[in-house]
Amino acid sequence: MATDMECQLFQVCETGDLDGFRRLYNADNSILNQKISGLQETPLHLATRFNHNNLVTEILNHGNHTAKAMNGEEDTPLHVACRLGELNIVNQLLDACSFVPYMLNKDKQSALFVACSCGHLGVALHLCDKMDLNVWDGIGASSLWIAASKGYQDVVLNILNKNPSLASRKGENGFSAMHLAAREGKIEVIKELLRKDINLSFLTENDGRTPLHLAAASRKVDAVKEFLPGSTLYNNLQVIIVDLINKADNDGNTILHHAANMNFSEIVKILMDMDGMNVNTVNKQGMAALDILEQQPASTQRDDIVQQLKAKTVANPTVELTSLTALQEALMVVAALIVTITFQAGLNPPGGSWQDSNDHQAGKAIQSKTDPWLLMFFTIFDSIAFTVSLALLPVIMILRKEMVFYVNLLAAVALVFIELTFIMGLFMVSDGMPYVIVEIIFLLLPLAPVGWIQWKLSGH
């Protein structure tokens, strides 16, 4: 609960009562550092929040150190002024303490970041002029990202003129300033960044997506066009961007896939008419852009583009990267092999069966007496591998591209369980734990290079 002094102090700061503040200060000069309950704001925070320039001046005259004070959110008075866009107060605070613009609040935001995020362009530009963003590149990077996403071309240029290396800096999610500008469709920022370095259009974020991918996925048609050969900038620089338009993300999707997935007919039409655009590329689910587009809600425009894509696909002599027929044949062999192996293992378990009826039943597994728990797990794993593989056989016969991912997943499940079955079998027939451990190590050893190859193929 606020004390009487806190109530009086809050009132004079709220109203900008200079005489009232002086009386309180003369009675107790520690009020400069007094934090009012609630947001734990000092008098300077409050004077700034209520936009009382004269009171801000009075407080700073009594102690410049108050400019560095933090409230409960770790905002300095400069954060508060930037959030409100009060340029006069910003100037006073910068004069009082040149270090304060480099202080971060609880959310790791600088005053410059706050000014940009709140849309106060004049304040942001003024801070850029006052700050050394070459040394404090972390603050410069975060401010550049928010300015790019907001479309503040002047702020972007100001920051990059001081520290050009920030143009390619990425955040935790792998987004660069170009990614953010493309996603939000900020055309002028995209143009300025491309003028700085054309290679920024090839930067990828954590999912392997370029700025062009994000522009297409966000349905920003004008932003997409800035990256295409029709752009004046690209033509002047004579840059070949076939690699860019065909570049796939970590899921194997090109810009054409993203445009099709958003049912973005205008961009799909532009892309499929471009020289060098491979309309037959399939993603990791085995789907081409045509397959994705055919799943979208029907419309006259979509139907026309589907027909054009089909014509291009037929007319293109390039062999598709993935042959569905060959995949069917390979999966059929794998599934049939697993069914055969697991069928035999189920009827002929490790250790064999009793051949006589002395204290046991002939034909029953010997391990049911000696190691019943191991036999139980062996049977469970074997049964799962057998059932999954058997169920896969009819599915593979009617395999379609959109089913490839799920069929591959089930095949992987069957392979995992057949390996577990084999490990259980080793336990059942090996004489002593050291032998089992050695056998398992040699069994798992080949998986290391396989895993490494898969990791490299996924784009790392």
CORSULQUI-V857341 format. One record per residue. N is the residue number from 1. D_FIRST is the distance of its C-alpha to the first C-alpha in Angstrom with 1 decimal. Layout:
{{N | D_FIRST} {N | D_FIRST}}
//
This chain:
{{1 | 0.0} {2 | 3.8} {3 | 6.5} {4 | 9.7} {5 | 11.6} {6 | 9.6} {7 | 10.0} {8 | 13.6} {9 | 14.3} {10 | 13.3} {11 | 15.5} {12 | 18.4} {13 | 18.5} {14 | 18.4} {15 | 21.2} {16 | 23.1} {17 | 23.3} {18 | 25.3} {19 | 25.7} {20 | 22.1} {21 | 21.4} {22 | 24.3} {23 | 23.2} {24 | 19.8} {25 | 21.8} {26 | 24.4} {27 | 22.0} {28 | 20.4} {29 | 22.0} {30 | 19.5} {31 | 17.4} {32 | 19.8} {33 | 18.2} {34 | 14.5} {35 | 12.6} {36 | 9.9} {37 | 7.3} {38 | 9.0} {39 | 12.6} {40 | 12.2} {41 | 14.6} {42 | 16.3} {43 | 17.6} {44 | 20.8} {45 | 19.5} {46 | 18.0} {47 | 21.2} {48 | 23.2} {49 | 21.4} {50 | 22.0} {51 | 25.5} {52 | 25.7} {53 | 28.7} {54 | 28.9} {55 | 25.4} {56 | 25.9} {57 | 29.1} {58 | 27.5} {59 | 24.9} {60 | 27.6} {61 | 29.9} {62 | 27.6} {63 | 27.2} {64 | 28.8} {65 | 27.0} {66 | 23.9} {67 | 25.9} {68 | 25.6} {69 | 21.9} {70 | 20.4} {71 | 17.2} {72 | 15.9} {73 | 19.2} {74 | 21.2} {75 | 22.2} {76 | 23.5} {77 | 23.5} {78 | 27.1} {79 | 26.1} {80 | 23.9} {81 | 26.9} {82 | 29.3} {83 | 27.4} {84 | 27.7} {85 | 31.2} {86 | 30.6} {87 | 33.7} {88 | 33.4} {89 | 30.0} {90 | 31.4} {91 | 34.3} {92 | 32.2} {93 | 30.1} {94 | 33.4} {95 | 35.0} {96 | 32.1} {97 | 32.3} {98 | 35.2} {99 | 33.7} {100 | 30.6} {101 | 32.4} {102 | 33.3} {103 | 29.7} {104 | 28.6} {105 | 25.3} {106 | 24.2} {107 | 26.9} {108 | 29.5} {109 | 29.9} {110 | 31.1} {111 | 30.4} {112 | 34.0} {113 | 33.4} {114 | 30.4} {115 | 32.6} {116 | 35.4} {117 | 33.4} {118 | 31.9} {119 | 35.4} {120 | 35.1} {121 | 38.6} {122 | 38.9} {123 | 35.9} {124 | 37.2} {125 | 40.6} {126 | 39.3} {127 | 37.4} {128 | 40.5} {129 | 42.5} {130 | 40.2} {131 | 39.8} {132 | 42.2} {133 | 42.3} {134 | 45.4} {135 | 43.5} {136 | 40.2} {137 | 42.0} {138 | 39.2} {139 | 37.1} {140 | 40.3} {141 | 41.1} {142 | 37.8} {143 | 37.9} {144 | 41.6} {145 | 40.9} {146 | 38.3} {147 | 40.4} {148 | 43.5} {149 | 41.8} {150 | 40.7} {151 | 44.2} {152 | 43.3} {153 | 46.8} {154 | 46.2} {155 | 43.2} {156 | 45.3} {157 | 48.2} {158 | 46.2} {159 | 44.7} {160 | 48.1} {161 | 50.0} {162 | 47.8} {163 | 48.0} {164 | 50.6} {165 | 50.2} {166 | 46.9} {167 | 49.0} {168 | 49.9} {169 | 46.6} {170 | 45.1} {171 | 41.7} {172 | 40.9} {173 | 42.6} {174 | 45.5} {175 | 44.9} {176 | 46.2} {177 | 45.6} {178 | 48.9} {179 | 47.7} {180 | 44.6} {181 | 46.5} {182 | 49.2} {183 | 46.8} {184 | 45.2} {185 | 48.6} {186 | 47.9} {187 | 51.5} {188 | 51.3} {189 | 49.2} {190 | 51.7} {191 | 54.6} {192 | 53.1} {193 | 52.4} {194 | 56.0} {195 | 57.3} {196 | 55.6} {197 | 56.9} {198 | 58.8} {199 | 58.1} {200 | 54.4} {201 | 55.6} {202 | 56.7} {203 | 53.4} {204 | 52.2} {205 | 48.8} {206 | 48.1} {207 | 49.9} {208 | 52.9} {209 | 52.3} {210 | 53.3} {211 | 51.7} {212 | 54.7} {213 | 53.7} {214 | 50.2} {215 | 51.5} {216 | 53.9} {217 | 51.3} {218 | 48.9} {219 | 51.8} {220 | 51.7} {221 | 55.4} {222 | 55.4} {223 | 53.6} {224 | 56.2} {225 | 59.0} {226 | 57.8} {227 | 58.7} {228 | 62.1} {229 | 65.5} {230 | 65.5} {231 | 62.8} {232 | 64.3} {233 | 62.4} {234 | 64.0} {235 | 67.4} {236 | 67.4} {237 | 66.5} {238 | 69.0} {239 | 66.7} {240 | 67.8} {241 | 64.8} {242 | 66.7} {243 | 64.8} {244 | 61.4} {245 | 62.2} {246 | 63.6} {247 | 60.9} {248 | 59.3} {249 | 55.8} {250 | 55.2} {251 | 56.0} {252 | 59.3} {253 | 58.2} {254 | 59.6} {255 | 58.3} {256 | 60.9} {257 | 59.3} {258 | 55.9} {259 | 57.3} {260 | 59.2} {261 | 56.2} {262 | 54.3} {263 | 57.5} {264 | 57.4} {265 | 61.0} {266 | 61.2} {267 | 60.3} {268 | 62.5} {269 | 65.4} {270 | 64.9} {271 | 64.7} {272 | 67.7} {273 | 69.8} {274 | 69.0} {275 | 71.6} {276 | 70.5} {277 | 68.0} {278 | 68.7} {279 | 68.1} {280 | 69.3} {281 | 66.6} {282 | 65.0} {283 | 61.6} {284 | 60.8} {285 | 61.0} {286 | 64.5} {287 | 63.7} {288 | 65.0} {289 | 63.3} {290 | 66.0} {291 | 64.9} {292 | 61.2} {293 | 62.2} {294 | 64.4} {295 | 61.4} {296 | 59.5} {297 | 59.8} {298 | 63.2} {299 | 63.7} {300 | 66.8} {301 | 65.4} {302 | 64.4} {303 | 67.8} {304 | 69.6} {305 | 67.8} {306 | 68.4} {307 | 72.1} {308 | 72.1} {309 | 70.3} {310 | 72.8} {311 | 75.6} {312 | 74.3} {313 | 73.7} {314 | 77.3} {315 | 78.7} {316 | 76.9} {317 | 79.3} {318 | 76.6} {319 | 76.3} {320 | 72.9} {321 | 70.8} {322 | 70.6} {323 | 73.5} {324 | 72.5} {325 | 75.9} {326 | 75.9} {327 | 72.4} {328 | 73.6} {329 | 76.6} {330 | 74.6} {331 | 72.0} {332 | 74.8} {333 | 76.5} {334 | 73.3} {335 | 72.4} {336 | 76.0} {337 | 76.2} {338 | 73.0} {339 | 74.3} {340 | 77.6} {341 | 76.1} {342 | 73.7} {343 | 76.4} {344 | 78.7} {345 | 76.0} {346 | 75.1} {347 | 78.7} {348 | 79.5} {349 | 76.5} {350 | 76.5} {351 | 78.7} {352 | 81.0} {353 | 82.0} {354 | 84.0} {355 | 87.8} {356 | 88.8} {357 | 87.6} {358 | 87.5} {359 | 84.3} {360 | 82.7} {361 | 83.4} {362 | 85.4} {363 | 83.7} {364 | 80.2} {365 | 78.1} {366 | 78.7} {367 | 75.0} {368 | 74.0} {369 | 75.3} {370 | 74.5} {371 | 71.1} {372 | 69.9} {373 | 66.3} {374 | 67.4} {375 | 69.8} {376 | 67.1} {377 | 64.9} {378 | 68.0} {379 | 69.0} {380 | 65.5} {381 | 65.2} {382 | 68.8} {383 | 68.4} {384 | 65.3} {385 | 67.2} {386 | 70.3} {387 | 68.4} {388 | 66.4} {389 | 69.5} {390 | 71.6} {391 | 69.1} {392 | 69.1} {393 | 72.8} {394 | 73.0} {395 | 69.8} {396 | 71.4} {397 | 74.4} {398 | 72.5} {399 | 70.1} {400 | 68.5} {401 | 66.5} {402 | 63.2} {403 | 63.9} {404 | 64.6} {405 | 61.1} {406 | 60.8} {407 | 64.4} {408 | 63.9} {409 | 60.7} {410 | 62.7} {411 | 65.5} {412 | 63.1} {413 | 61.8} {414 | 65.4} {415 | 66.1} {416 | 63.1} {417 | 64.2} {418 | 67.8} {419 | 66.7} {420 | 64.7} {421 | 67.9} {422 | 69.9} {423 | 67.5} {424 | 67.7} {425 | 71.4} {426 | 71.4} {427 | 69.6} {428 | 72.2} {429 | 75.3} {430 | 74.2} {431 | 75.3} {432 | 72.3} {433 | 68.8} {434 | 69.7} {435 | 72.1} {436 | 69.4} {437 | 66.9} {438 | 69.5} {439 | 70.6} {440 | 67.1} {441 | 66.4} {442 | 69.6} {443 | 68.7} {444 | 65.3} {445 | 66.5} {446 | 68.0} {447 | 64.6} {448 | 63.1} {449 | 65.3} {450 | 64.9} {451 | 61.1} {452 | 61.4} {453 | 63.7} {454 | 61.4} {455 | 58.4} {456 | 60.5} {457 | 61.7} {458 | 58.2} {459 | 57.8} {460 | 56.3}}
//
